[in-house]
Amino acid sequence: YGLANIAAFIGQSMKETIQYDACDENSWDLVNSKYPLSNACGQLGQSYQDYHCSEEERHMECEVDPNMSIKGVTHAKWYGAPGPLFCGPKTEYPETGFWDYSYNCNNVWADP
């Protein structure tokens, strides 16, 4: 089953890499018209950290590393798309915010 799972994963990854020109997951789950930075931890109400293998495949499961940090390299290219997803331990990121594509940060008349 391990080789079949790897083949399926690589096939799906290759399809999305070609279709979206991205190697990493895109942040696409909007909440109140904004992209939560916590999308890296799960989109559509999912918690990626809480996923587990079935009992017969449990021996292939990796333990969660609560100190791990990781940042994507690629991201979506549509207008207003958030940057690459990233996540890390709650000790480093106790709260997350939103990617607000409607925010205007290049207003030359604004007081920095």
VENBEL-V780400 format. One record per helix or strand. SS is the DSSP state (2 for helix, 1 for strand). FROM is the first residue (numbers start at 1). TO is the last residue. Records with the same first field share a line. If there is no record, write none. Layout:
SS->FROM-TO ; FROM-TO
//
This chain:
2->2-20 ; 37-41 ; 48-50 ; 55-60
1->30-31 ; 34-36 ; 70-71 ; 86-87 ; 98-99
//
